[in-house]
Amino acid sequence: MLQFVELFDVKLHMLGSHQLQNATTATCAALCLRHQGWRLSDTSIRAGLESTFLLGRSQFLTPKEAEMLGLPGATILLDGAHTKESARALTNTIKMTFPGARLVLVVAMASDKDHLGFATELLSVGCLDAVFFTEIGIAGSKSRSTSASLLKDSWIQASRERSNDITDCGIIESEFFKDKLTQSAGKMESQTILFAEGSLVPLMRVGDEILKAKSGEFGIIVVTGSLHIVSVVLGSLEG
């Protein structure tokens, strides 16, 4: 007997068309179990879909969490995308959810990933103001982490292949440098992408200042490249 269910106005916490496909697959699995005799009501299926949440996958920090990072009022998106395919899904999610929003990316990746393919996908997102590179431990060690400089080289290569206009700002170290970078960002052409290296949370704060300098337009700080960089951000909220 054919199993089917009609659910209207389901409120999913997982963003993106790929998560809609996942929700459909999960619903089909539930219907298969129902066909085998499991007692699964439509209400239970809806409740399962609406309560599903995965840390580090299209996860927006709350205003309180952003303030704990020293970023009051900032919109911060955490996504552990680390492959070309997941980068494409993240790009599509951003385009669908916040079309036209200005973006700052903060990226760290493991050494065994496709850095060039990952960069190429995210450079297509549009309205990208800056990409910052940092290093984090992978499984408790930095031996598998890609250096910020090598990561930046991959993005520079991808930018050239896509004919993106970029400015390499080097390493962000002093407060003077941060202030100078922020002031310069407000005056640069809209299509120019800033590249820089530094530490995770300070880079997020510089990114926030850059977004604020862009004529008051809505902007998002996106932390991505690895579930490990996401866990570092979430871990800093617990300390």
N, CA and C of each residue as an Amber inpcrd file, in Angstrom:
protein
   717
   0.8450000  -1.2040000   0.0000000   0.0000000   0.0000000   0.0000000
   0.8760000   1.2480000   0.0000000   0.5580000   2.1800000  -0.8880000
   1.3360000   3.4080000  -1.0030000   1.1720000   4.2720000   0.2400000
   2.2940000   4.7030000   0.7990000   2.2860000   5.5620000   1.9770000
   2.5380000   7.0120000   1.5540000   1.7640000   7.9300000   2.1040000
   1.9990000   9.3380000   1.8160000   1.5680000  10.1730000   3.0090000
   2.0530000  11.4210000   3.0470000   1.7050000  12.3360000   4.1190000
   1.6620000  13.7470000   3.5450000   0.7250000  14.5440000   4.0030000
   0.6460000  15.9510000   3.6150000   0.8760000  16.8140000   4.8500000
   1.9570000  17.5660000   4.8280000   2.2950000  18.4530000   5.9420000
   2.4340000  19.8730000   5.3970000   1.6940000  20.8090000   5.9660000
   1.7200000  22.1850000   5.4820000   2.3880000  23.1010000   6.5030000
   3.0840000  24.1190000   5.9850000   3.7150000  25.1420000   6.8350000
   4.6610000  24.5320000   7.8740000   5.4600000  23.5690000   7.4340000
   6.4580000  22.9780000   8.3320000   7.5960000  23.9780000   8.5170000
   7.9350000  24.2610000   9.7480000   8.9600000  25.2660000  10.0620000
  10.2850000  24.5620000  10.3500000  11.1400000  24.4900000   9.3220000
  12.4400000  23.8350000   9.4510000  13.4710000  24.8080000  10.0080000
  14.3050000  24.3310000  10.9200000  15.4130000  25.1400000  11.4320000
  16.6470000  25.0210000  10.5310000  16.7120000  23.9700000   9.7540000
  17.8540000  23.7350000   8.8680000  17.6240000  24.4910000   7.5590000
  18.5300000  25.4160000   7.2410000  18.3680000  26.2760000   6.0770000
  18.9670000  25.6430000   4.8220000  18.4560000  26.0550000   3.6730000
  19.0260000  25.6390000   2.3990000  18.1810000  24.5950000   1.6900000
  18.2440000  24.6220000   0.3520000  17.4750000  23.6590000  -0.4380000
  17.9590000  22.2330000  -0.1970000  19.2710000  22.0730000   0.0970000
  19.7970000  20.7310000   0.3660000  19.2040000  20.1650000   1.6560000
  18.9270000  21.0420000   2.6250000  18.2990000  20.5730000   3.8620000
  16.8260000  20.2330000   3.6410000  16.2050000  20.9020000   2.6800000
  14.8300000  20.5410000   2.3120000  14.8060000  19.1320000   1.7180000
  15.8220000  18.8260000   0.9030000  15.9370000  17.4740000   0.3480000
  16.1650000  16.4500000   1.4620000  17.0070000  16.8230000   2.4360000
  17.2490000  15.9250000   3.5700000  15.9650000  15.6790000   4.3630000
  15.1730000  16.7420000   4.5370000  13.9070000  16.6060000   5.2650000
  12.9490000  15.6830000   4.5110000  12.9410000  15.7960000   3.1900000
  12.0960000  14.9210000   2.3740000  12.5340000  13.4670000   2.5070000
  13.8540000  13.2530000   2.4840000  14.3870000  11.8940000   2.6380000
  14.0220000  11.3130000   4.0020000  14.1410000  12.1430000   5.0470000
  13.7970000  11.6850000   6.3980000  12.3160000  11.3290000   6.4980000
  11.4790000  12.1230000   5.8390000  10.0410000  11.8460000   5.8520000
   9.7360000  10.5340000   5.1360000  10.4160000  10.3090000   4.0110000
  10.2240000   9.0430000   3.2830000  10.6520000   7.8510000   4.1370000
  11.7460000   8.0280000   4.8830000  12.2040000   6.9580000   5.7740000
  11.1590000   6.6700000   6.8520000  10.5480000   7.7290000   7.3740000
   9.5030000   7.5590000   8.3920000   8.2990000   6.8130000   7.8170000
   7.9520000   7.1250000   6.5670000   6.8200000   6.4480000   5.9330000
   7.1260000   4.9720000   5.6910000   8.3880000   4.6700000   5.3650000
   8.7870000   3.2640000   5.1940000   8.6390000   2.5020000   6.5090000
   9.0430000   3.1450000   7.5960000   8.8950000   2.5170000   8.9130000
   7.4220000   2.3280000   9.2730000   6.6230000   3.3320000   8.9150000
   5.1770000   3.2130000   9.1730000   4.5990000   2.0240000   8.4000000
   5.0580000   1.8560000   7.1710000   4.5850000   0.7430000   6.3370000
   4.9600000  -0.6030000   6.9430000   6.0700000  -0.6300000   7.6850000
   6.5300000  -1.8650000   8.3200000   5.8710000  -2.1010000   9.6830000
   4.9800000  -1.2040000  10.0700000   4.2380000  -1.4230000  11.2990000
   4.5540000  -0.4750000  12.4370000   5.5130000   0.4000000  12.2410000
   5.8350000   1.3690000  13.2970000   4.6760000   2.3580000  13.4290000
   4.3960000   2.7660000  14.6640000   3.3150000   3.7260000  14.9150000
   3.9040000   5.1390000  14.8750000   3.8630000   5.7400000  13.7060000
   4.3980000   7.0900000  13.5040000   3.2860000   7.9690000  12.9450000
   2.7930000   8.8700000  13.7470000   1.7170000   9.7610000  13.3090000
   2.2760000  10.9200000  12.4940000   1.3930000  11.5700000  11.7370000
   1.7980000  12.7690000  11.0000000   2.3140000  13.8320000  11.9620000
   1.6940000  13.9250000  13.1150000   2.1190000  14.9060000  14.1200000
   3.5450000  14.6250000  14.5870000   3.8760000  13.3500000  14.7660000
   5.2260000  12.9800000  15.1940000   6.2520000  13.3150000  14.1170000
   5.9070000  13.0590000  12.8620000   6.8160000  13.3750000  11.7580000
   7.0590000  14.8770000  11.7000000   5.9960000  15.6650000  11.8120000
   6.1420000  17.1190000  11.8180000   7.0290000  17.5710000  12.9790000
   6.7740000  17.0280000  14.1610000   7.5490000  17.4180000  15.3400000
   9.0280000  17.0990000  15.1500000   9.3080000  15.9490000  14.5490000
  10.6970000  15.5800000  14.3010000  11.3800000  16.5260000  13.3350000
  10.6860000  16.8820000  12.2630000  11.2470000  17.8010000  11.2680000
  11.4900000  19.1830000  11.8690000  10.5270000  19.6610000  12.6560000
  10.6240000  21.0260000  13.1860000  11.6020000  21.1440000  14.3510000
  11.9270000  20.0340000  14.9880000  12.8510000  20.0920000  16.1270000
  14.2870000  19.7540000  15.7400000  14.4940000  19.3360000  14.4940000
  15.8400000  18.9420000  14.0620000  16.7510000  20.1590000  13.9630000
  17.9020000  20.0410000  14.5860000  18.8770000  21.1330000  14.5810000
  20.2650000  20.5250000  14.6700000  21.1870000  21.0270000  13.8760000
  22.5480000  20.5020000  13.8590000  23.5280000  21.6400000  14.0860000
  24.2880000  21.5500000  15.1650000  25.2690000  22.5890000  15.4730000
  26.2610000  22.7510000  14.3260000  26.5280000  24.0030000  13.9930000
  27.5550000  24.2790000  12.9960000  27.1240000  24.1180000  11.5650000
  25.8510000  23.8760000  11.3260000  25.3340000  23.7970000   9.9590000
  24.2920000  24.8960000   9.7830000  24.6580000  25.9390000   9.0610000
  23.7660000  27.0950000   8.8720000  23.2250000  27.5720000  10.2070000
  24.1170000  27.6960000  11.1780000  23.7290000  28.0950000  12.5340000
  24.0020000  29.5770000  12.7610000  22.9600000  30.3300000  13.0580000
  23.1200000  31.7420000  13.3970000  23.2860000  31.8840000  14.9030000
  24.2780000  32.6530000  15.3070000  24.4310000  32.9410000  16.7250000
  23.3200000  33.8800000  17.1800000  22.9130000  33.7530000  18.4170000
  21.9080000  34.6440000  18.9800000  22.5430000  36.0110000  19.2480000
  21.7360000  37.0610000  19.3910000  22.2990000  38.3770000  19.7380000
  23.1480000  38.3320000  21.0040000  22.7280000  37.5410000  21.9900000
  23.4960000  37.4290000  23.2290000  24.8490000  36.7790000  22.9720000
  24.8750000  35.7470000  22.1420000  26.1350000  35.0650000  21.8240000
  27.0780000  35.9840000  21.0570000  26.5260000  36.7660000  20.1210000
  27.3540000  37.7190000  19.3820000  27.9650000  38.7450000  20.3240000
  27.1830000  39.1910000  21.2890000  27.6830000  40.1660000  22.2640000
  28.7810000  39.5580000  23.1300000  28.6750000  38.2840000  23.4560000
  29.6990000  37.6060000  24.2470000  31.0370000  37.5610000  23.5160000
  31.0000000  37.5970000  22.1950000  32.2180000  37.6070000  21.3890000
  32.7490000  39.0180000  21.1680000  32.0910000  40.0020000  21.7740000
  32.4900000  41.3900000  21.5590000  31.9930000  41.9380000  20.2470000
  30.8800000  41.3600000  19.7480000  30.3210000  41.7680000  18.4650000
  28.8340000  42.0960000  18.6130000  28.4900000  43.0710000  19.4500000
  27.0770000  43.4090000  19.6490000  26.4230000  43.8760000  18.3560000
  25.2620000  43.3180000  18.0730000  24.5230000  43.7120000  16.8780000
  24.9410000  43.0120000  15.6060000  25.9980000  42.1990000  15.6630000
  26.4820000  41.5300000  14.4540000  25.6300000  40.3060000  14.1290000
  25.4860000  40.0260000  12.8300000  24.8410000  38.7980000  12.3740000
  25.9380000  37.8110000  12.0080000  25.9950000  36.6920000  12.7140000
  27.0950000  35.7370000  12.5540000  26.5290000  34.3670000  12.1870000
  27.0100000  33.8400000  11.0710000  26.5810000  32.5340000  10.5770000
  27.7450000  31.5500000  10.6750000  27.5110000  30.4300000  11.3340000
  28.5160000  29.3680000  11.4300000  28.1050000  28.2190000  10.5230000
  29.0430000  27.7740000   9.6830000  28.7540000  26.6220000   8.8320000
  30.0370000  25.8360000   8.6020000  30.0070000  24.5610000   8.9670000
  31.2050000  23.7310000   8.8730000  31.5030000  23.1930000   7.4930000
  31.0050000  23.8350000   6.4500000  31.2990000  23.3970000   5.0780000
  32.8110000  23.2750000   4.8810000  33.2610000  22.1740000   4.2510000
  34.7000000  21.9810000   4.0550000  35.0210000  21.2580000   2.7440000
  34.0260000  21.1170000   1.8830000  34.2300000  20.5320000   0.5620000
  33.6670000  21.4790000  -0.4930000  34.0040000  21.2160000  -1.7380000
  33.4750000  22.0340000  -2.8290000  31.9550000  21.9700000  -2.8520000
  31.4200000  20.7710000  -2.6480000  29.9730000  20.5820000  -2.7080000
  29.2630000  21.3010000  -1.5580000  29.8150000  21.1890000  -0.3550000
  29.1800000  21.8640000   0.7860000  29.3460000  23.3750000   0.6960000
  30.4410000  23.8320000   0.0740000  30.6120000  25.2690000  -0.1550000
  29.5580000  25.7820000  -1.1280000  29.2430000  24.9710000  -2.1380000
  28.1950000  25.3560000  -3.0880000  26.8430000  25.4260000  -2.3830000
  26.5840000  24.4670000  -1.5010000  25.3250000  24.4770000  -0.7480000
  25.2420000  25.7040000   0.1510000  26.3600000  26.0550000   0.7990000
  26.3880000  27.2480000   1.6530000  26.1480000  28.5040000   0.8290000
  26.7940000  28.5840000  -0.3220000  26.6080000  29.7320000  -1.2110000
  25.1450000  29.8720000  -1.6170000  24.5310000  28.7690000  -2.0030000
  23.1230000  28.8050000  -2.4110000  22.2090000  29.1920000  -1.2490000
  22.5440000  28.7210000  -0.0470000  21.7470000  29.0710000   1.1300000
  21.8000000  30.5660000   1.4000000  22.9960000  31.1470000   1.3140000
  23.1540000  32.5870000   1.5430000  22.3920000  33.3790000   0.4850000
  22.5170000  32.9720000  -0.7760000  21.8290000  33.6770000  -1.8550000
  20.3140000  33.6070000  -1.6840000  19.8260000  32.4570000  -1.2250000
  18.3840000  32.2580000  -1.0740000  17.8380000  32.9770000   0.1520000
  18.6050000  32.9370000   1.2540000  18.1120000  33.4760000   2.5160000
  18.3250000  34.9750000   2.6410000  19.4940000  35.4470000   2.1940000
  19.8300000  36.8690000   2.3150000  20.3820000  37.4040000   0.9930000
  19.5590000  37.4700000  -0.0390000  20.0450000  37.9740000  -1.3290000
  20.5130000  39.4220000  -1.2140000  21.7070000  39.6800000  -1.7090000
  22.2320000  41.0460000  -1.6980000  22.9350000  41.4560000  -0.4320000
  22.9510000  40.5880000   0.5970000  23.6230000  40.9450000   1.8510000
  25.1320000  40.9950000   1.6450000  25.7860000  41.9580000   2.3100000
  27.2420000  42.0520000   2.2430000  27.8390000  40.9900000   3.1640000
  28.9830000  40.4460000   2.7560000  29.5510000  39.3040000   3.4700000
  31.0160000  39.5050000   3.8180000  31.3910000  38.9840000   4.9700000
  32.7880000  38.8010000   5.3510000  32.9440000  37.3360000   5.7290000
  33.9190000  36.6590000   5.1280000  34.1820000  35.2620000   5.4440000
  35.4060000  35.1500000   6.3370000  35.3350000  34.2700000   7.3300000
  36.4970000  33.9070000   8.1400000  36.6880000  32.4090000   7.9520000
  37.8560000  32.0210000   7.4030000  38.0440000  30.6550000   6.9160000
  39.2630000  29.9900000   7.5480000  39.0960000  28.7410000   7.9530000
  40.2040000  27.8620000   8.3350000  39.8700000  26.4780000   7.8040000
  40.8910000  25.7420000   7.3300000  40.6260000  24.4380000   6.7290000
  41.7150000  23.4320000   7.0670000  41.3630000  22.1600000   6.9820000
  42.3380000  21.0850000   7.1180000  43.1750000  20.9970000   5.8440000
  44.3330000  20.3750000   5.9530000  45.2790000  20.3490000   4.8350000
  44.8690000  19.4010000   3.7120000  43.9620000  18.4530000   3.9890000
  43.6090000  17.4540000   2.9790000  42.3370000  17.8070000   2.2080000
  41.9360000  19.0650000   2.2280000  40.7130000  19.4860000   1.5400000
  41.0320000  20.1710000   0.2090000  40.0010000  20.2940000  -0.6260000
  40.1350000  20.9610000  -1.9210000  39.9850000  22.4670000  -1.7150000
  41.0770000  23.1170000  -1.3580000  41.0290000  24.5430000  -1.0300000
  40.6150000  25.3900000  -2.2300000  41.1400000  25.0540000  -3.3980000
  40.8380000  25.8370000  -4.5960000  39.3660000  25.7040000  -4.9790000
  38.8550000  24.4870000  -4.9830000  37.4480000  24.2750000  -5.3170000
  36.5220000  24.9420000  -4.3210000  36.8890000  24.8710000  -3.0420000
  36.1120000  25.5120000  -1.9820000  36.0600000  27.0160000  -2.2050000
  37.2160000  27.6110000  -2.4950000  37.2960000  29.0590000  -2.7100000
  36.4880000  29.4810000  -3.9310000  36.5990000  28.7140000  -5.0010000
  35.9010000  29.0610000  -6.2400000  34.3950000  29.1420000  -6.0260000
  33.8530000  28.2080000  -5.2710000  32.4110000  28.2070000  -5.0130000
  31.9910000  29.4360000  -4.2080000  32.7170000  29.7500000  -3.1480000
  32.3090000  30.8560000  -2.2750000  32.5750000  32.2200000  -2.9010000
  33.5300000  32.2980000  -3.8060000  33.7760000  33.5730000  -4.4820000
  32.6380000  33.9490000  -5.4250000  31.7550000  33.0010000  -5.7080000
  30.6270000  33.2810000  -6.6010000  29.4290000  33.8520000  -5.8620000
  29.5460000  34.0220000  -4.5430000  28.3810000  34.4040000  -3.7490000
  27.9370000  35.8360000  -4.0290000  28.8560000  36.7210000  -4.4170000
  28.5090000  38.1170000  -4.6670000  28.4970000  38.9350000  -3.3930000
  28.6740000  40.2530000  -3.5110000  28.6520000  41.1670000  -2.3600000
  29.6330000  40.7410000  -1.2720000  30.7870000  40.2320000  -1.6820000
  31.7990000  39.7600000  -0.7400000  32.8180000  40.8700000  -0.4990000
  32.8780000  41.3480000   0.7540000  33.7640000  42.4640000   1.0880000
  35.1510000  42.0170000   1.5140000  35.2430000  40.9130000   2.2390000
  36.5460000  40.4850000   2.7570000  36.5440000  38.9930000   3.0340000
  37.7340000  38.3990000   2.8930000  37.9500000  37.0060000   3.2860000
  39.1620000  36.9840000   4.1990000  38.9800000  36.5150000   5.4160000
  40.0600000  36.4500000   6.4010000  40.4370000  34.9890000   6.6440000
  41.7270000  34.7500000   6.8090000  42.2400000  33.3880000   6.9550000
  42.9080000  33.2230000   8.3090000  42.6310000  32.0960000   8.9390000
  43.2150000  31.8200000  10.2400000  43.5550000  30.3390000  10.3340000
  44.1470000  29.9350000  11.4410000  44.5350000  28.5380000  11.6500000
  43.9400000  28.0420000  12.9670000  43.4350000  26.8280000  12.9360000
  42.8750000  26.2230000  14.1540000  43.3550000  24.7770000  14.2380000
  43.3020000  24.2140000  15.4280000  43.7080000  22.8290000  15.6010000
  42.6970000  21.8710000  14.9930000  43.2030000  20.8360000  14.3380000
  42.3590000  19.7810000  13.7890000  42.5820000  18.5340000  14.6390000
  41.5430000  18.0700000  15.3050000  41.6480000  16.9120000  16.2020000
  42.7270000  17.1320000  17.2540000  42.7810000  18.3670000  17.7800000
  43.6930000  18.6700000  18.8710000  45.1000000  19.0350000  18.4710000
  45.3800000  19.1050000  17.1740000  46.7320000  19.4310000  16.7140000
  46.6590000  20.2840000  15.4560000  47.6570000  21.1490000  15.2700000
  47.7070000  21.9710000  14.0610000  48.4720000  21.2900000  12.9270000
  48.8880000  20.0460000  13.1280000  49.6580000  19.3480000  12.0980000
  48.8360000  19.1060000  10.8340000  47.5110000  19.0100000  10.9660000
  46.6400000  18.8100000   9.8060000  45.9660000  20.1000000   9.3590000
  46.3070000  21.1920000   9.9920000  45.7020000  22.4800000   9.6450000
  46.4880000  23.1480000   8.5200000  45.7820000  23.7720000   7.5950000
  46.4380000  24.5260000   6.5300000  46.8430000  25.8920000   7.0570000
  48.0710000  26.3050000   6.7760000  48.5100000  27.6270000   7.2220000
  47.6670000  28.6980000   6.5460000  47.4840000  29.8010000   7.2360000
  46.6760000  30.8960000   6.6930000  47.2560000  31.4080000   5.3820000
  48.5790000  31.4410000   5.2760000  49.2210000  31.9580000   4.0620000
  48.9730000  31.0360000   2.8690000  49.0510000  29.7210000   3.0770000
  48.7850000  28.7840000   1.9820000  47.3150000  28.8210000   1.5820000
  46.4560000  28.9580000   2.5620000  45.0290000  29.0560000   2.2770000
  44.7430000  30.3050000   1.4470000  45.3900000  31.3880000   1.8220000
  45.2000000  32.6380000   1.0830000  45.6920000  32.5000000  -0.3550000
  46.7830000  31.7770000  -0.5530000  47.3050000  31.5710000  -1.9090000
  46.2680000  30.8830000  -2.7960000  45.5530000  29.9110000  -2.2400000
  44.5180000  29.2140000  -3.0130000  43.3970000  30.1670000  -3.4060000
  43.0230000  31.0370000  -2.4820000  41.9590000  31.9980000  -2.7720000
  42.4160000  33.0500000  -3.7820000  43.6670000  33.4350000  -3.7120000
  44.1950000  34.3770000  -4.7040000  44.1580000  33.7400000  -6.0850000
  44.5630000  32.4760000  -6.1760000  44.5150000  31.7660000  -7.4560000
  43.0890000  31.6700000  -7.9790000  42.1590000  31.2960000  -7.1070000
  40.7570000  31.1930000  -7.5170000  40.2110000  32.5500000  -7.9480000
  40.6150000  33.6050000  -7.2560000  40.1570000  34.9590000  -7.5920000
  40.6530000  35.3740000  -8.9650000  41.9040000  35.0520000  -9.2580000
  42.4600000  35.3960000 -10.5670000  41.7620000  34.6270000 -11.6790000
  41.4570000  33.3620000 -11.4250000  40.7630000  32.5630000 -12.4350000
  39.3570000  33.0900000 -12.6880000  38.7610000  33.7050000 -11.6690000
  37.4160000  34.2640000 -11.7980000  37.4320000  35.7510000 -12.1450000
  38.6330000  36.3250000 -12.2180000  38.8180000  37.7600000 -12.5100000
  38.2100000  38.6450000 -11.4300000  38.2680000  38.1930000 -10.1770000
  37.8410000  39.0300000  -9.0520000  38.9070000  40.0700000  -8.7450000
  38.4810000  41.2530000  -8.3580000  39.3940000  42.3170000  -7.9480000
  39.6920000  42.1360000  -6.4630000  40.9620000  41.9190000  -6.1080000
  41.3150000  41.6580000  -4.7120000  42.4260000  42.5900000  -4.2460000
  42.5120000  42.7740000  -2.9360000  43.6090000  43.4960000  -2.2940000
  44.1190000  42.6400000  -1.1420000  45.3950000  42.2650000  -1.2030000
  46.0060000  41.4570000  -0.1470000  46.5390000  42.3870000   0.9340000
  45.9520000  42.3240000   2.1140000  46.3130000  43.2290000   3.2070000
  47.3270000  42.6210000   4.1770000  47.8070000  41.4190000   3.8870000
  48.8350000  40.8240000   4.7270000  48.2840000  40.2790000   6.0290000
  49.0350000  40.4860000   7.1140000  48.6740000  39.9560000   8.4270000
  48.1630000  41.0790000   9.3210000  46.9990000  40.8640000   9.9230000
  46.4380000  41.8420000  10.8480000  47.0250000  41.5900000  12.2320000
  47.7950000  42.5450000  12.7370000  48.4470000  42.3590000  14.0360000
  48.0570000  43.4390000  15.0420000  48.3520000  44.6940000  14.7260000
  48.1470000  45.7740000  15.6900000  46.7820000  46.4290000  15.5270000
  46.3550000  47.1460000  16.5790000  45.1000000  47.8930000  16.5170000
  45.1720000  48.9810000  15.4580000  46.3680000  49.5530000  15.2800000
  46.5450000  50.5910000  14.2630000  46.2490000  50.0240000  12.8850000
  46.7680000  48.8190000  12.6380000  46.5440000  48.1930000  11.3390000
  45.0640000  47.9080000  11.1320000  44.3960000  47.4440000  12.1820000
  42.9690000  47.1440000  12.0830000  42.1730000  48.4000000  11.7530000
  42.4930000  49.5010000  12.4400000  41.7850000  50.7580000  12.1960000
  42.0240000  51.2480000  10.7740000  43.2610000  51.1290000  10.3180000
  43.6070000  51.5770000   8.9670000  42.8740000  50.7460000   7.9210000
  42.8110000  49.4280000   8.1470000  42.1190000  48.5430000   7.2200000
  40.6360000  48.8740000   7.1550000  40.0300000  49.1120000   8.3050000
  38.6050000  49.4320000   8.3550000  38.3080000  50.7340000   7.6290000
  39.1510000  51.7400000   7.8420000  38.9600000  53.0260000   7.1750000
  39.1070000  52.8870000   5.6640000  40.0800000  52.0870000   5.2410000
  40.3080000  51.8930000   3.8110000  39.1470000  51.1470000   3.1650000
  38.5740000  50.1930000   3.9090000  37.4880000  49.3780000   3.3650000
  36.2840000  50.2260000   2.9860000  36.0100000  51.2460000   3.7820000
  34.8620000  52.0940000   3.5080000  35.0120000  52.9300000   2.2560000
  36.2580000  53.0830000   1.7890000  36.5220000  53.9200000   0.6250000
  36.7670000  53.1130000  -0.6480000  36.9020000  51.7920000  -0.5250000
  37.2660000  50.9730000  -1.6740000  36.0730000  50.7180000  -2.5760000
  36.3730000  50.3610000  -3.8170000  35.3230000  50.0280000  -4.7690000
  34.5440000  48.8100000  -4.2710000  33.2640000  48.7740000  -4.5840000
  32.3920000  47.7350000  -4.0330000  32.7890000  46.3340000  -4.4850000
  33.4410000  46.2090000  -5.6580000  33.7760000  44.8840000  -6.1580000
  35.1040000  44.3640000  -5.6260000  35.8360000  45.1780000  -4.8710000
  37.1310000  44.7640000  -4.3440000  36.9710000  43.8890000  -3.1070000
  37.7020000  42.7630000  -3.0760000  37.6690000  41.8450000  -1.9400000
  38.9850000  41.9560000  -1.1810000  38.9050000  42.1850000   0.1200000
  40.0920000  42.2720000   0.9580000  40.4790000  40.8890000   1.4660000
  41.7770000  40.5730000   1.4050000  42.2990000  39.3310000   1.9700000
  43.2340000  39.6820000   3.1160000  43.1660000  38.9390000   4.2280000
  44.0740000  39.1880000   5.3480000  44.1530000  37.9480000   6.2300000
  45.2220000  37.8870000   7.0450000  45.4350000  36.7700000   7.9640000
  45.4230000  37.2780000   9.4010000  45.0980000  36.3950000  10.3490000
  45.1180000  36.7880000  11.7470000  44.4680000  35.7480000  12.6370000
  44.1490000  36.1450000  13.8640000  43.5060000  35.2560000  14.8340000
  41.9890000  35.3180000  14.6830000  41.3230000  34.2400000  15.0600000
  39.9090000  34.0440000  14.7530000  38.9890000  35.1690000  15.2210000
  38.8260000  35.3430000  16.5210000  37.8590000  36.3220000  17.0260000
  38.2430000  37.7530000  16.6540000  39.5370000  38.1510000  16.7520000
  39.9030000  39.4940000  16.2870000  39.5510000  39.7260000  14.8170000
  39.7080000  38.7070000  13.9800000  39.3270000  38.8480000  12.5740000
  37.8230000  39.0610000  12.4350000  37.0430000  38.3650000  13.2380000
  35.5940000  38.5550000  13.2010000  35.2300000  39.9880000  13.5730000
  35.9490000  40.5480000  14.5230000  35.6700000  41.9240000  14.9450000
  36.0600000  42.9250000  13.8650000  37.1820000  42.6790000  13.1970000
  37.5690000  43.5470000  12.0770000  36.5310000  43.4410000  10.9650000
  36.0740000  42.2180000  10.6990000  35.0460000  42.0290000   9.6830000
  33.7780000  42.7950000   9.9990000  33.4090000  42.8210000  11.2640000
  32.2230000  43.5680000  11.6890000  32.3980000  45.0570000  11.4300000
  33.5840000  45.5830000  11.7150000  33.8480000  47.0010000  11.4770000
  33.8140000  47.3210000   9.9840000  34.3220000  46.4030000   9.1650000
  34.2920000  46.6060000   7.7140000  32.8530000  46.6600000   7.2160000
  32.0240000  45.7610000   7.7000000  30.6210000  45.7640000   7.2890000
  29.9190000  47.0470000   7.7190000  30.2400000  47.5290000   8.9190000
  29.6270000  48.7660000   9.4070000  30.0840000  49.9730000   8.5850000
  31.2900000  49.8900000   8.0240000  31.8180000  51.0020000   7.2340000
  31.2020000  51.0710000   5.8430000  30.4650000  50.0280000   5.4570000
  29.8940000  49.9540000   4.1160000  28.4960000  50.5710000   4.0670000
  28.4080000  51.8240000   4.3290000  27.1970000  52.6350000   4.1180000
  25.9290000  52.0570000   4.7450000  26.0800000  51.3680000   5.8790000
  24.9040000  50.9250000   6.6130000  24.1350000  49.7720000   6.0130000
  24.6860000  49.0990000   5.0090000  23.9830000  47.9640000   4.4140000
  24.0440000  46.7490000   5.3420000  23.0430000  45.8710000   5.2250000
  23.0110000  44.6660000   6.0510000  24.1580000  43.7430000   5.6750000
  24.8410000  43.2010000   6.6730000  25.9720000  42.3210000   6.4050000
  26.0160000  41.1290000   7.3410000  26.7150000  40.0910000   6.9140000
  26.8270000  38.8530000   7.6770000  28.2890000  38.4370000   7.7640000
  28.7180000  38.0330000   8.9530000  30.0230000  37.4100000   9.1350000
  29.8110000  35.9030000   9.0660000  30.4940000  35.2450000   8.1280000
  30.3410000  33.8040000   7.9420000  31.6390000  33.1080000   8.3400000
  31.5590000  32.2410000   9.3270000  32.7160000  31.4540000   9.7730000
  32.5690000  30.0550000   9.1950000  33.5710000  29.6170000   8.3820000
  33.3960000  28.3690000   7.6490000  34.7420000  27.7240000   7.3160000
  34.6850000  26.5820000   6.6340000  35.8850000  25.8790000   6.1990000
  36.1500000  24.5880000   6.9490000  35.5590000  24.4560000   8.1270000
  35.7950000  23.2690000   8.9470000  34.8360000  23.2760000  10.1320000
  34.4110000  22.1040000  10.5470000  33.6230000  22.0190000  11.7780000
  34.4760000  22.3610000  12.9910000  35.7930000  22.2660000  12.8300000
  36.6940000  22.5870000  13.9380000  36.7070000  24.0910000  14.2260000
  36.6890000  24.9260000  13.1840000  36.6620000  26.3760000  13.4140000
  35.3210000  26.7690000  14.0370000  34.2610000  26.0840000  13.6320000
  32.9530000  26.3270000  14.2410000  32.9870000  25.9740000  15.7250000
  33.6140000  24.8390000  16.0590000  33.6730000  24.4130000  17.4600000
  34.5040000  25.3640000  18.3000000  35.5180000  26.0040000  17.6900000
  36.3190000  26.9890000  18.4220000  35.4550000  28.1880000  18.8000000
  34.6370000  28.6570000  17.8580000  33.7400000  29.7810000  18.1460000
  32.7450000  29.3970000  19.2380000  32.1310000  28.2390000  19.1020000
  31.1510000  27.8030000  20.0990000  31.8140000  27.5700000  21.4550000
  33.0430000  27.0510000  21.4280000  33.7650000  26.8230000  22.6690000
  34.1050000  28.1050000  23.3940000  34.3780000  29.1660000  22.6270000
  34.7080000  30.4500000  23.2460000  33.5040000  31.0500000  23.9660000
  32.3130000  30.6300000  23.5890000  31.1030000  31.1110000  24.2590000
  30.9220000  30.4470000  25.6180000  31.5460000  29.2960000  25.7930000
  31.4190000  28.5670000  27.0540000  32.4340000  29.0290000  28.0870000
  33.5140000  29.6790000  27.5960000  34.5760000  30.1070000  28.5120000
  34.2640000  31.4100000  29.1650000
